[in-house]
Amino acid sequence: MELPQRFWDKVDRNGPTPLHRPDLGPCWVWTGCTSHGHGQFWWQGRMVLAHRLAYKTKVGSVGQDEHLDHLCRNRPCVRWTHVEKVTPKVNVLRGDSPPAQNARKDRCTHGHPFDAKNTYYAKTGRRQCRSCTAQRMKDRYQNNPVARASNLRANADYVKRRMRDDPEFREKRRAYWRERGAYKRVSLREST
């Protein structure tokens, strides 16, 4: 299958040569309609991406779950030697998007290393720093009265068991509360 002349009328073959990959040669820049920087072309009753159509006609088919990565980093380029068939994940990680930038980081925002010991992956697949998560949970516990109350309940259960099983502890505890109760009664009388 050959591309029609109306396709080539929208291509400037004297485009810029990529500075990071001069070995690729000059880009063939699409001068027609674009969407998000990629060229669009009306073909067989529908709009298609121009670089995908050029690759499909010159190299071979591209699956629905495959992306064409612009090696030249120039989205309007339709030169099929400037694109490579890759998985969506590889295409994203090769770019400069926030997910790609985060994937390249080797330390968290607080400087802890992302290594096997200090890193875990959440159910969503997001990378988490164990040190920061531990600190965040500690701060959350200290500032959360509900969490502290659950700890107090656990402490109360412990005290009940000791009161039941340890007579010495029981006597100390009763003496403490007798003193405290007497103090409260005195302070209440003075305030009225």
trRosetta pair geometry for C-beta under 8 A, 3 or more apart (Angstrom, degrees):
i j d omega theta_ij theta_ji phi_ij phi_ji
1 57 5.2 -103 94 -130 97 93
2 57 6.9 106 -122 -177 18 129
3 7 4.3 -79 169 60 113 153
3 8 6.6 121 111 -41 117 90
3 53 7.1 102 -106 138 113 106
3 54 6.8 -5 -66 -105 148 68
3 57 5.5 140 -51 87 89 170
4 7 5.3 114 64 -4 68 98
4 8 7.8 -144 105 4 44 86
5 8 5.7 -60 -153 42 43 106
5 9 6.3 54 148 -32 71 100
6 9 5.5 -41 -145 23 36 121
6 10 7.4 29 158 -13 58 102
7 10 6.4 -73 -170 36 32 103
7 11 7.1 23 143 -21 67 114
7 41 6.0 31 -116 -145 90 148
7 50 7.4 157 -154 -142 97 100
7 53 7.5 -128 -132 113 139 133
7 54 7.9 163 168 -79 133 89
8 11 5.3 -59 -149 31 46 117
10 30 6.1 17 137 -158 100 71
10 31 5.3 -153 -171 59 64 79
10 32 3.6 -9 -155 -36 139 111
10 39 7.3 139 132 -158 123 131
10 41 7.3 177 59 -98 152 104
10 50 7.6 -112 102 -122 127 148
11 28 5.2 5 -174 170 112 104
11 29 7.2 146 -158 74 58 40
11 30 6.2 -33 -101 -100 67 52
11 31 7.0 -174 -87 9 15 91
11 78 5.9 -91 -113 52 116 132
12 15 5.6 109 101 -60 97 84
12 28 6.9 168 78 -163 46 53
12 29 4.6 -15 58 61 103 94
12 31 5.5 83 -23 -42 104 118
13 26 7.2 86 162 102 58 122
13 28 5.1 -12 -110 -116 58 92
14 26 6.4 -25 -150 156 32 156
15 26 5.2 148 67 168 66 94
15 27 3.6 -68 100 79 135 83
15 28 5.9 -166 5 -88 125 13
15 29 3.8 135 -93 -23 129 102
15 74 7.2 139 154 150 139 160
15 77 6.7 -169 98 -103 165 89
16 26 6.7 180 107 -144 13 82
16 27 5.9 8 61 25 60 111
16 29 7.8 58 14 -51 74 125
16 74 7.2 171 64 -95 102 151
17 22 5.5 44 153 -130 121 72
17 24 7.4 161 -157 72 77 84
17 25 6.5 -88 -120 175 99 24
17 26 4.9 -64 -73 -89 76 61
17 27 7.3 180 -94 -10 29 75
18 21 4.5 13 94 54 127 83
18 22 6.7 -146 78 -72 65 40
18 24 5.8 27 31 47 117 129
18 27 6.9 88 -42 -47 86 106
18 71 7.7 -144 17 119 169 72
18 72 4.2 -152 -51 -149 136 79
18 73 6.5 114 -131 37 127 90
18 74 6.6 -136 -81 -21 101 114
18 82 8.0 139 -20 -138 131 117
19 22 7.0 3 -142 -59 25 88
20 73 7.1 39 43 12 129 133
21 24 4.7 43 129 -10 109 115
21 71 6.0 -60 68 145 176 96
21 72 6.2 -120 63 -104 124 57
24 27 7.9 27 118 -71 120 68
24 71 6.2 170 -92 103 144 116
24 72 5.6 -148 104 -80 162 98
24 79 8.0 125 164 100 105 138
24 81 6.8 164 -158 119 84 99
24 82 5.6 77 -177 -104 132 84
25 79 7.7 -136 86 167 105 163
25 81 7.5 30 42 91 118 133
27 72 5.4 149 -86 151 110 162
27 74 4.9 -36 -112 77 160 155
27 76 7.8 86 152 86 132 78
27 77 4.0 -86 -158 -107 111 116
27 79 6.0 -147 -150 6 49 125
27 82 6.3 52 -116 -85 77 167
28 77 6.1 95 56 -156 57 70
28 78 5.2 -74 97 60 106 77
28 79 4.1 124 15 -55 106 92
28 82 7.8 -171 23 5 84 135
29 74 7.2 -74 -98 154 88 129
29 76 5.0 38 -156 111 76 115
29 77 6.2 -43 -91 -90 52 57
29 78 7.8 108 -147 8 8 85
30 34 6.7 132 103 -83 119 98
30 38 7.9 39 45 177 151 41
30 39 3.0 -63 149 -78 170 140
30 50 5.0 119 -105 77 145 158
30 51 7.6 -100 -37 -50 133 83
30 76 4.4 -135 43 -175 89 88
30 77 7.4 -149 -9 -77 87 8
30 78 5.1 91 -59 -31 101 116
31 76 7.9 77 -62 174 37 134
32 39 6.0 75 61 -154 91 102
32 40 7.1 -119 110 65 106 59
32 41 6.7 76 83 -88 150 77
32 50 7.3 135 55 -69 117 147
33 39 7.1 100 80 -160 54 62
33 40 4.7 -56 104 64 102 100
33 41 7.6 161 54 -74 101 41
34 37 6.0 -19 173 -151 127 10
34 38 6.3 151 -157 74 83 31
34 39 5.6 -51 -99 -96 78 42
34 40 6.3 156 -115 3 22 89
34 75 7.9 90 -158 120 124 112
34 76 6.2 -50 -104 -100 132 102
35 38 6.0 -29 67 63 70 85
35 40 5.3 54 -2 -42 104 129
36 75 7.4 -112 123 -177 69 153
37 75 3.4 45 136 94 114 154
37 76 6.2 -107 175 -47 69 76
38 49 5.2 -22 151 -143 130 107
38 50 7.1 178 165 32 78 85
38 51 6.5 -92 -154 12 98 114
38 75 5.2 -91 -70 174 61 102
38 76 7.0 178 -125 -91 25 46
39 49 6.8 102 77 -169 62 60
39 50 3.3 -30 101 24 114 135
39 51 6.4 116 44 -27 101 79
39 76 5.5 86 -45 -147 95 70
39 78 5.9 -37 37 -65 146 114
40 47 5.1 2 -176 -173 115 110
40 48 7.1 152 -153 75 66 31
40 49 6.4 -49 -100 -106 61 43
40 50 6.3 -112 -66 -30 8 92
41 47 7.2 142 70 -152 29 62
41 48 5.8 -32 66 65 82 81
41 49 7.8 39 21 149 85 10
41 50 4.6 98 -18 -90 113 84
41 53 5.9 -79 58 21 132 156
42 46 7.4 -178 -148 98 62 18
42 47 5.9 -40 -93 -92 60 62
42 48 7.9 125 -120 17 14 77
43 46 6.9 -34 68 68 62 63
43 47 7.8 86 23 -135 74 21
43 48 4.9 -40 40 19 119 124
43 53 5.9 147 -20 -116 167 144
48 52 6.2 -117 166 76 99 113
48 53 5.0 99 114 -58 129 114
49 52 4.2 70 77 10 103 112
49 53 6.8 180 86 -12 51 85
50 53 5.7 -56 -147 36 32 111
50 54 6.3 31 156 -18 66 106
50 78 4.9 -59 131 -101 105 126
51 54 5.7 -51 -145 37 33 112
51 55 6.3 34 155 -18 65 106
51 68 6.0 -166 124 102 111 145
51 70 7.3 -44 -163 -82 166 99
51 77 6.7 56 -98 96 125 58
51 78 4.8 -139 -90 -117 66 60
51 80 7.7 156 -166 -88 71 58
51 83 5.8 126 170 -52 118 151
52 55 5.8 -55 -146 38 30 110
52 56 6.1 32 154 -22 65 109
52 62 5.8 -104 -152 43 95 150
52 68 5.9 -173 -91 2 73 141
53 56 5.6 -54 -143 36 29 113
53 57 6.3 20 161 -12 64 108
54 57 6.2 -61 -147 40 27 103
54 58 6.1 -1 165 3 65 118
54 78 4.6 119 -13 173 155 94
54 79 7.4 -80 136 -107 150 10
54 80 5.1 -147 131 -59 98 97
55 58 6.4 -74 -138 50 23 93
55 59 5.2 -32 -172 32 68 118
55 60 7.8 -40 152 51 78 47
55 62 6.2 50 103 -43 124 126
55 68 5.7 -164 -14 -112 166 146
55 80 4.7 150 -96 -127 61 99
55 83 5.6 -73 -80 77 132 134
55 85 7.6 146 172 -63 142 95
56 59 7.3 -49 -89 54 12 77
56 60 7.1 -52 -140 116 44 19
56 61 5.9 36 -135 -111 89 42
56 62 6.0 -90 -79 3 92 96
58 80 4.5 -162 70 6 136 168
59 80 5.5 -177 -25 175 113 133
62 66 5.3 -134 -173 85 79 118
62 68 6.2 -44 -124 -52 151 103
62 85 6.1 -155 -118 -114 92 114
63 66 4.3 87 57 2 86 110
65 87 7.7 -12 145 -137 87 73
65 88 7.2 -84 -177 -21 65 108
66 85 5.4 5 171 -168 130 96
66 86 7.1 142 -163 71 82 25
66 87 6.9 -68 -121 -99 62 40
66 88 7.9 -150 -136 -43 21 71
67 85 7.6 150 81 -151 39 50
67 86 5.8 -33 70 71 88 77
67 87 7.1 36 23 144 96 16
67 88 5.2 107 -21 -93 124 57
67 90 7.9 -170 56 68 115 85
67 91 4.1 -34 89 -44 146 158
68 83 4.3 14 175 176 107 130
68 84 7.1 145 -158 64 61 29
68 85 6.1 -33 -100 -91 66 56
68 86 7.7 116 -122 23 20 77
69 83 6.4 149 70 -157 40 70
69 84 5.1 -26 58 61 97 85
69 85 7.9 168 13 -94 82 7
69 86 4.8 12 -14 20 123 128
69 90 7.0 -77 -53 115 146 96
69 91 4.7 -154 -83 -114 101 84
69 94 5.8 47 -156 59 139 151
70 73 5.8 143 110 -79 107 19
70 74 6.0 -143 170 50 138 48
70 75 6.2 -130 -20 -90 163 42
70 77 6.0 119 -142 55 119 116
70 82 6.2 8 -152 139 71 98
70 83 5.7 -36 -95 -98 49 81
71 82 5.4 -143 49 -172 93 57
71 83 6.7 -166 -1 -95 86 24
71 84 5.8 72 -51 -11 108 108
72 77 5.3 36 65 7 137 171
72 79 7.7 58 -11 56 146 115
72 82 4.4 -20 -13 -162 117 122
74 77 4.2 78 93 -25 104 117
74 82 7.5 -31 50 163 101 146
77 82 5.1 -56 139 96 136 153
77 83 7.7 173 104 -49 104 95
79 82 4.4 70 81 2 99 114
79 83 7.7 159 89 -8 57 86
80 83 6.1 -64 -149 39 42 102
86 90 4.1 -107 170 85 123 127
86 91 5.2 153 87 -56 117 82
86 94 7.6 54 93 -8 170 138
87 90 4.8 93 55 8 81 102
87 91 7.0 -144 93 -7 42 89
88 91 5.5 -58 -148 36 33 115
88 92 6.4 31 157 -18 68 105
89 92 6.0 -58 -151 36 29 108
89 93 6.2 20 157 -13 66 112
90 93 5.9 -61 -143 42 30 107
90 94 6.2 30 159 -23 65 108
91 94 6.1 -57 -149 31 26 109
91 95 7.0 27 154 -26 59 108
92 95 6.0 -62 -161 25 33 114
92 97 6.2 -57 -163 44 81 135
92 99 5.8 -10 161 88 121 127
92 100 5.9 -159 150 -63 67 97
93 99 7.6 -79 -85 120 59 95
93 100 5.1 149 -139 -118 33 87
93 103 5.5 -66 -126 81 97 159
94 100 7.0 -71 53 -130 18 137
95 100 4.9 -169 73 -28 70 160
96 100 6.1 -104 -111 77 10 135
96 101 6.8 40 -169 -56 54 99
97 100 4.8 94 54 9 73 104
97 101 7.1 -139 96 -5 37 89
98 101 5.6 -55 -141 38 33 111
98 102 6.2 31 161 -18 67 106
99 102 5.8 -57 -145 39 31 109
99 103 6.3 34 155 -24 65 106
100 103 5.7 -52 -147 32 31 113
100 104 6.7 27 155 -17 62 106
101 104 6.0 -61 -155 35 31 109
101 105 7.2 45 147 -38 62 96
102 105 5.6 -38 -157 7 41 118
102 127 7.7 175 153 40 106 118
105 108 7.7 94 140 -88 129 28
105 114 6.7 94 113 -4 82 142
106 113 6.6 -18 151 -148 82 77
106 114 5.5 -138 -165 42 41 101
107 111 5.5 -11 173 -147 131 33
107 112 6.4 151 -159 73 80 33
107 113 5.6 -50 -102 -103 78 43
107 114 6.3 -145 -85 -9 22 85
108 111 7.0 -41 67 28 72 19
108 112 4.8 4 31 54 114 89
108 114 6.6 125 -45 -60 74 89
108 129 3.9 -25 -59 -54 153 146
108 131 7.7 -167 33 59 147 102
108 132 5.6 -133 143 -21 160 139
109 132 7.8 72 50 -100 86 154
110 129 7.3 -176 42 105 105 166
110 131 7.5 -129 83 101 130 114
110 132 5.6 151 22 -87 134 112
112 118 5.7 -146 160 168 112 146
112 129 4.9 110 78 -161 130 131
112 130 8.0 -134 149 53 149 65
112 131 4.6 -174 -110 45 159 135
112 132 6.4 -150 22 -32 141 94
113 118 5.8 105 77 49 73 144
114 118 6.9 -124 -120 88 26 101
114 119 4.9 59 -159 -75 68 135
114 127 6.3 22 -141 166 128 137
114 129 7.0 -87 -90 -90 74 85
115 118 5.4 59 50 31 79 96
115 119 6.2 167 63 -3 26 109
116 119 6.7 -65 -115 45 15 98
117 130 7.7 -93 136 28 58 144
118 129 6.2 -4 154 -153 98 71
118 130 5.0 -136 -160 32 53 106
118 131 6.0 -14 -152 -17 111 99
119 127 5.9 -21 -162 -165 113 98
119 128 7.0 140 -156 72 60 48
119 129 6.6 -37 -99 -103 65 45
119 130 6.7 -116 -65 -18 17 93
120 127 8.0 149 82 -154 30 53
120 128 5.4 -26 68 63 76 101
120 130 6.0 82 -4 -71 102 95
120 133 8.0 -49 43 11 112 157
121 125 6.0 -15 -178 -148 114 34
121 126 6.9 151 -157 72 67 33
121 127 6.0 -37 -101 -97 73 51
121 128 7.0 157 -105 14 21 87
122 125 7.0 -40 72 28 73 19
122 126 4.7 -3 38 57 116 89
122 127 8.0 -115 5 -47 84 8
122 128 5.6 87 -41 -28 95 124
128 132 7.6 -134 179 68 75 105
128 133 5.5 45 163 -53 117 131
129 132 4.1 58 85 18 116 110
129 133 6.4 172 86 -14 59 86
130 133 5.7 -59 -144 39 30 112
130 134 6.2 32 157 -22 66 106
131 134 5.9 -55 -150 34 28 110
131 135 6.5 23 154 -14 63 107
132 135 5.7 -56 -148 39 33 110
132 136 6.1 35 153 -22 67 108
133 136 5.6 -53 -144 37 30 113
133 137 6.3 30 156 -18 64 106
134 137 5.9 -56 -148 37 28 109
134 138 6.4 31 152 -21 63 106
135 138 5.6 -53 -148 34 32 114
135 139 6.4 31 154 -16 66 105
136 139 5.9 -54 -148 38 30 109
136 140 6.1 32 152 -21 64 110
137 140 5.4 -53 -143 38 32 115
137 141 6.3 35 155 -22 65 104
138 141 5.8 -53 -150 33 29 111
138 142 6.5 23 155 -16 63 108
139 142 5.9 -58 -146 38 30 108
139 143 6.2 9 162 -2 66 114
140 143 6.3 -69 -143 48 25 97
140 144 5.7 17 161 -21 64 125
140 147 7.2 88 128 -11 79 162
141 144 5.9 -68 -135 38 23 108
141 147 4.7 -119 -136 125 67 147
141 148 7.1 119 172 -62 73 72
142 148 7.8 63 -131 -67 29 113
144 147 4.1 57 95 13 117 111
144 148 6.6 164 92 -11 63 84
145 148 5.5 -56 -145 42 37 111
145 149 6.0 43 153 -27 69 104
146 149 5.6 -51 -147 32 30 114
146 150 6.8 32 152 -20 62 99
147 150 5.8 -49 -153 30 34 110
147 151 6.8 33 148 -15 62 103
148 151 5.5 -55 -156 37 38 113
148 152 6.4 42 146 -23 68 102
149 152 5.3 -49 -148 34 37 115
149 153 6.5 43 150 -23 65 98
150 153 5.5 -45 -151 30 36 115
150 154 6.7 38 149 -17 63 101
151 154 5.6 -50 -152 35 36 112
151 155 6.3 39 147 -20 66 105
152 155 5.3 -52 -147 38 35 115
152 156 6.3 41 150 -24 66 101
153 156 5.5 -49 -148 32 33 114
153 157 6.7 36 152 -20 63 100
154 157 5.7 -50 -154 32 34 113
154 158 6.7 37 147 -20 63 103
155 158 5.5 -51 -153 33 36 116
155 159 6.5 36 150 -20 67 103
156 159 5.6 -51 -147 35 34 112
156 160 6.4 38 152 -21 65 103
157 160 5.7 -51 -149 34 32 114
157 161 6.6 33 153 -18 63 104
158 161 5.9 -56 -154 35 31 110
158 162 6.5 26 152 -15 65 107
159 162 5.7 -56 -147 39 33 110
159 163 6.1 37 153 -24 67 105
159 173 7.3 132 -167 -121 105 147
160 163 5.7 -51 -144 34 30 113
160 164 6.4 27 156 -17 63 108
161 164 5.8 -60 -151 38 29 110
161 165 6.0 -2 163 3 67 118
162 165 6.2 -71 -132 51 26 92
162 166 5.0 -29 -170 29 71 120
162 169 4.7 -74 160 122 107 157
162 170 7.6 -175 131 -59 73 68
162 173 7.9 129 106 -41 111 143
163 166 7.4 -45 -83 52 12 78
163 169 6.7 -115 -85 110 42 104
163 170 5.0 97 -150 -102 61 87
163 173 6.2 -73 -98 54 98 160
166 169 3.8 47 102 18 120 116
166 170 6.3 169 93 -20 63 84
167 170 5.3 -53 -146 33 34 118
167 171 6.5 34 157 -20 67 102
168 171 6.0 -54 -152 33 31 108
168 172 6.6 28 152 -15 64 105
169 172 5.8 -56 -149 38 33 110
169 173 6.1 32 154 -21 67 110
170 173 5.9 -59 -149 37 26 112
170 174 6.4 25 155 -18 63 108
171 174 5.8 -54 -146 36 30 110
171 175 6.4 31 155 -19 64 106
172 175 5.8 -57 -150 36 30 111
172 176 6.4 33 152 -22 64 106
173 176 5.7 -52 -151 32 31 114
173 177 6.5 20 156 -11 64 107
174 177 6.0 -60 -147 42 31 104
174 178 6.2 37 153 -25 66 105
175 178 5.7 -51 -146 31 31 114
175 179 6.6 29 156 -15 63 104
176 179 6.1 -60 -157 37 29 107
176 180 6.2 21 152 -14 66 112
177 180 5.4 -53 -138 43 37 111
177 181 5.8 41 159 -23 68 106
178 181 5.9 -55 -145 37 25 111
178 182 6.4 26 156 -18 62 107
179 182 5.9 -58 -149 36 29 109
179 183 6.4 29 154 -20 64 107
180 183 5.7 -53 -150 34 32 113
180 184 6.5 31 153 -19 65 104
181 184 5.7 -53 -149 34 32 110
181 185 6.4 32 153 -19 65 104
182 185 5.7 -53 -148 35 32 111
182 186 6.4 32 154 -18 65 105
183 186 5.8 -56 -151 36 30 111
183 187 6.2 23 156 -14 66 109
184 187 5.9 -59 -144 41 30 107
184 188 6.1 32 156 -22 66 107
185 188 5.8 -55 -147 35 29 111
185 189 6.5 29 155 -19 63 106
186 189 5.9 -58 -153 34 30 110
186 190 6.5 26 154 -18 65 108
187 190 5.7 -53 -146 36 34 111
187 191 6.4 32 157 -21 65 108
188 191 6.0 -58 -147 34 30 108
188 192 6.8 22 158 -17 64 108
189 192 6.3 -65 -152 34 30 104
